[in-house]
Amino acid sequence: MPEQTTGAPAAPAPLDLVTPDGPLSPRLKLMLLANGQRFTAVIHTLAELDVAGLLAAGPLPVSRLAEQAGCDAGQLYRVLRFAVLIGLFHEVEPEVFALTELAEGLRADLPDNVRDAVLLDGSERFNRAFNGLLHSVRTGKPGFDHVHGTSFWDHLARDQEAGDTFDAAMTGISRRLGSIYLERHDFGSPARIADIGGGRGWFLASLLERNPDATGVLFDRPAVAAEARTLLEERGVADRTETLGGDFLTDDLPTGCDTYVLKTVLHDWPDDEARTILRRVRAAVGDTGARLLILEQVVAPLNAWDPAKLLDLDMMVVMGGRERNLAEWSALLASAGFRVANQPQAGEWTVLECLPV
């Protein structure tokens, strides 16, 4: 259902690609966009080799980089020379490279790095799934399943390395987004928090640190919930946290909490499965009046720039889920026995405060 607006935002400007001789022609710009797999492959390769980490202490010649990364110097130079074109690294003198602000995001030692997410997005199975985009558009089914013959979730369950990469990426995203949420939103003073699909527990630990009298329950896949104990102990909140392993599509969710959190969970799922998760939360809430906090995006209308519109393609092709606008969120929540009680901001990572109906 489209959102109602009083005016259409202007069409966004085309991708700003400028050379020393001026802007690229529209045709060349289009050709670059059509060959974006090159950018993906270059960024993923340099992340795998940890070139940004090797350059953290300062510029190095490509021969030293290749020696430390265990690769061919001539080939690495050619890849780095390409990377310079998109602002990723800088050739300060012939065959000597330095970090740029853009490349800093690939440094694993920085708390706001995106290296794990890049390793996930550029991984062979994740990246190749986009060959199934046309299949998704025609059938409404995930392209990942069509290309690989299995669902993304089954793939993670069967491939330990892929599962570890995914969990590491989600932990990194949780840290970055968690900080944004904690800065922007007043979570009040909860007494007992249930973080459903809470991963390794970074966000729940942050909420418990801010509320020293509160307790928490972390619910996620059994293997993930087991790993969460380490992080919770490191953060000093393990004695106030219960970890439960299970499947939020089929298993009962923890009861006795006044605050339930679903952070970047529901966009992974199509409406039917998202509704099942919400109804299980609603059953756990019962008649207690506990609130549900959904930490996700509300898609901005029409031509407005919104990263959710990019991420929505990942959801479509890989997981089969979707990003939702406010009307879609309201309808989905109503079908599961909740109502939106605030005015979440569109075009941003936001919080939908939901109350049981």
Buried (B, 14 or more C-beta within 10 A) or exposed (E): EEBEEEEEEEEEEEEEBEEEEEEBEEEEBEEBEEEEEEBBBBBBBBBBBBBBBBBBEEBBBBBBBBEBBEBEBEEBBEBBBBBEEBEBBBBEEEBBBBBBEBBBBBBBEBEEBBBBBBBBBBBEBBBBBBBBBEBBEEEEBBBBBBBBEBBBBEBBBEBEEBBBBBBBBBBBBBBBBBBBBBEEBEBEEBEBBBBBBBBBBBBBBBBBEEBEEBBBBBBBBEBBBEBBBEBBBEBEBBEBBBBBBBEBEEEEBBBEBBBBBBBBBBBBBBBEBBBBBBBBBBEBBEEEEBBBBBBBBBBBBEEBEBBBBEBBBBBBBBBBBBBBBBBBBBEBBEEBBBEBEEEBBBBBBBBBBBBBE
